[in-house]
Amino acid sequence: MSVLIRKYKLPTGMVKEERIDDPDRIERYMRFFSKEELQKLESGQKVFLEKDEWQLVEE
């Protein structure tokens, strides 16, 4: 099962982490990435989109 991890910073400076495990939501978020970024995500690397850090992991 894949989990998409999103790390982002709040305006207060606190870093939050969101773990997305719903396949429909993961598919929806994958549309935001370019082909090169998708290849990085699928290989387990971290990708930065705007100010957010994304990583796709297998659990």
SULHU-V262859 format. One record per pair of residues at least 24 apart in sequence whose ideal C-beta (glycine too) atoms are under 7 Angstrom apart, sorted by sequence separation. I is the first residue (numbers start at 1). GAP is how many residues later the second one is. D is the distance in whole Angstrom. If there is no record, write none. Layout:
# SULHU-V262859
I&GAP&D, I&GAP&D
This chain:
# SULHU-V262859
2&24&6, 4&25&6, 9&42&7, 8&43&7, 8&44&5, 7&45&7, 6&46&6, 7&46&4, 6&48&6, 4&50&7, 5&50&5, 4&52&5, 5&52&6, 2&54&6, 3&54&5, 2&56&6, 3&56&5, 1&58&6
